Amino acid sequence: MSELNALLEPGMLVRHPERPDWGLGQVQSNIGGRITVNFREQGKVVLDGNRVSLLPVFDE
């Protein structure tokens, strides 16, 4: 898992770098590299933190 993904906590806002159409997402959980995010346009998605580095959003 990337160092940045390791810092993600429930409630944090993120974007998927390869899926901008999913919109803004809110982290639901981050357990053992499995990150569950609820995206506005895609719904709930479980991601492998070893395969994708989510981008934190601080200004929305």
KAVENKA-V997931 format. One record per run of one state. SS is the DSSP state (~ for helix, > for strand, _ for the rest). FROM is the first residue (numbers start at 1). TO is the last residue. Records with the same first field share a line. If there is no record, write none. Layout:
# KAVENKA-V997931
SS = FROM-TO, FROM-TO
This chain:
# KAVENKA-V997931
_ = 1-2, 7-12, 16-19, 23-24, 32-33, 40-42, 49-54, 58-60
~ = 3-6, 20-22
> = 13-15, 25-31, 34-39, 43-48, 55-57
